[in-house]
Structures are given as structure tokens and as C-alpha cells.
Amino acid sequence: MHTPLNAQEMPLHKVFSDDFLFTIPSVQRPYSWTTEQAGELLDDLLEFIEHHGITEKNIEQIPEPYFLGSIVLVKGEKPEAEVLDGQQRLTTLTILLSALRSYLPEEYANEIDELIVQRGSRIRKIEDTYRLRLRKKDNDFFKKYIQERDGITKLTKQTPVKTDSQALIRDNALFYLERFNDLDESTLKTLPSVIATLCYMVIVSTPNFDSAFRIFTVLNDRGLDLMVTDILKAKIIGKIPESEQEIYTEKWEDIESALGREQFNELFSHIRMILQKRKGAGNLKDEYDSILENMSGKTSL
């Protein structure tokens, strides 16, 4: 029986809705977009608004949506979804929305808030849940300064950080707030509606990790920023007891940082060739599965 695969194009207000609760697994690589990539995203959106002459009054008449790319999820019928690819865009969009929420009047901020947090119920004793949960190392920082209402206003260039990802989150948030000073009020008020209703993503999901890996190997040739080592990291460290995963994740990332991502990925290609005694000839997943099938997570490392 084939593993079910779902691919659907949807506007961002459906992506950031109760249909999804996104989690970045701790074995994923860290958030890595700089102000350059964050700025490109904002510039593209502003150019889209200018090109089509979009305003709050005519936004429903715009026939052409803005495509934000695809994301790959490991997801079943429930909202919980592990993000295999798309972490950078989902995180940066949340930062952008948070900056807009703090900058615009309350009537706009309240609606933007719904894209960031899934509201609970006092009657049913259900707590608020943020729509995106980052890796354990960075999630508290992200929640405090980006997802919590007015948290972003507490950020300064001197806000202490514990990881490079936290520094990038801080810098990108401050970058957006500074850029907004140069935009006119009409554009700023139009931007949230454009993001929510005219920005589309293709959501590719499957409940099976191996199936998601195969999707990755197909999409990788089309320019996704994941590497084979990112998937191997998830598979190898995923076999280690959860209580020890953080330790081995740090070991992995220390080596990756020392070598650089490109060289680290190339190292695995050489290891594969040595173990297989030939150049890679088949599907990457099958190649590595045959190597890892007799190894535990710890012995792999």
C-alpha cells in the first residue's frame, strides 16, 4: 500500500491556521537566514505591491498571487507537523508578521496576532499555542521576543543571545522594524493583507518520514536549501534516546561548523563511496539506508 501524499497550494492565512502546528525538530539545522535573505523577502513583497498597484481597497481584484515556494512536512491527519523543509521561510515570515503587529494600529495587530498564535479557551482550559515551535535551543528566545505580543519591542542590538540563530532572529526583527520607518503608511497597512491572502505556498505532506525523504531527493535538484546531511542527521540522531539527542546534536553541529556545510556534506559523500566501494549509483535514501541499517544512532556518530 502506497504512503499517502498530499500536495496543496494554499494562501498564507491557511498555512498559519489551526490546520497546522509546525515543529522544527531538534535534529534539524539551525535557523540561518541573515538580513540579506530577510531583506530580499521584504523587497520582493514590496515590488509585488508596487507592480500591481495593490492597495487595501483593490486587493480582492488582484488576479495574480505571489508564490512563496513549497514546504515539505511529515504530517498525518492531526495538525502537528514536523518541518522537513521550509524552516527558514516559516520563521522569517513569523518575524515579519511580528514586526508588523508591533508597528501597526491595534485593529491590524489583533488580526496579525491570529497568524502567530492559536488561541486557547478559558472555558475549556486550553492554553494558547504558537503556530511555530523552533528547535529546543532557540524556541524560548523566539517565543519571548517574536511570538509574544509586544515582545519584539523589547529587542535591542544588545539583547543577549546564546546561539547564532538567536542572533539572526534578533537582527532580522530589528532590520524589519528599521525598514518600516522608510515605508509609507498605506503600504504598511496593505502588507499584512498581501501576506495573508495573496502569498501562496505549496504544502507537501506525508505521514511517513521515508516518503518525505524521497520527496526531498526529488525537490533538492530544484534548489531547496536542505542537504543530504540534514536528512541523515534526522535519521541518525532520531535513533538515539530522546534524553540524549541534544548531546549528540551538539556534537554533530560542532563538526559541521568546523568544516562548513558544503565540506561536511562532501565528507559524507566520500564516506559513502568508501563503504560502498563505488560511486553512488542509486537513490540516495536507499544508498544510505543500506549503510545505516546495521548501525544505531550512537555508533553512526
C-alpha positions, 0 to 999 in steps of 0.5 A: 500500500502506497504512503499517502501524499498530499500536495496543496497550494494554499494562501498564507492565512491557511498555512498559519491556521489551526490546520497546522502546528509546525515543529522544527525538530531538534535534529534539524539545522539551525535557523540561518537566514541573515538580513540579506535573505530577510531583506530580499523577502521584504523587497520582493513583497514590496515590488509585488505591491508596487507592480500591481498597484495593490492597495487595501481597497483593490486587493480582492481584484488582484488576479495574480498571487505571489508564490512563496515556494513549497514546504515539505512536512511529515504530517498525518491527519492531526495538525502537528507537523514536523518541518522537513523543509521550509524552516527558514521561510516559516520563521522569517515570515513569523518575524515579519508578521511580528514586526508588523503587529508591533508597528501597526494600529491595534485593529491590524495587530489583533488580526496579525496576532491570529497568524502567530498564535492559536488561541486557547479557551478559558472555558475549556482550559486550553492554553494558547499555542504558537503556530511555530515551535523552533528547535529546543535551543532557540524556541524560548528566545523566539517565543519571548521576543517574536511570538509574544505580543509586544515582545519584539519591542523589547529587542535591542542590538544588545539583547543577549543571545546564546546561539547564532540563530538567536542572533539572526532572529534578533537582527532580522526583527530589528532590520524589519522594524528599521525598514518600516520607518522608510515605508509609507503608511498605506503600504504598511497597512496593505502588507499584512493583507498581501501576506495573508491572502495573496502569498501562496505556498505549496504544502507537501505532506506525508505521514511517513518520514521515508516518503518525505525523504524521497520527496526531498531527493526529488525537490533538492535538484530544484534548489531547496536549501536542505542537504543530504546531511540534514536528512541523515542527521534526522535519521541518525540522531532520531535513533538515539534516546530522546534524553540524549539527542541534544548531546549528540546534536551538539556534537554533530553541529560542532563538526559541521561548523568546523568544516562548513556545510558544503565540506561536511556534506562532501565528507559524507559523500566520500564516506559513502563511496568508501563503504560502498566501494563505488560511486553512488549509483542509486537513490540516495535514501536507499544508498544510505539506508543500506549503510545505516541499517546495521548501525544505531544512532550512537555508533553512526556518530 
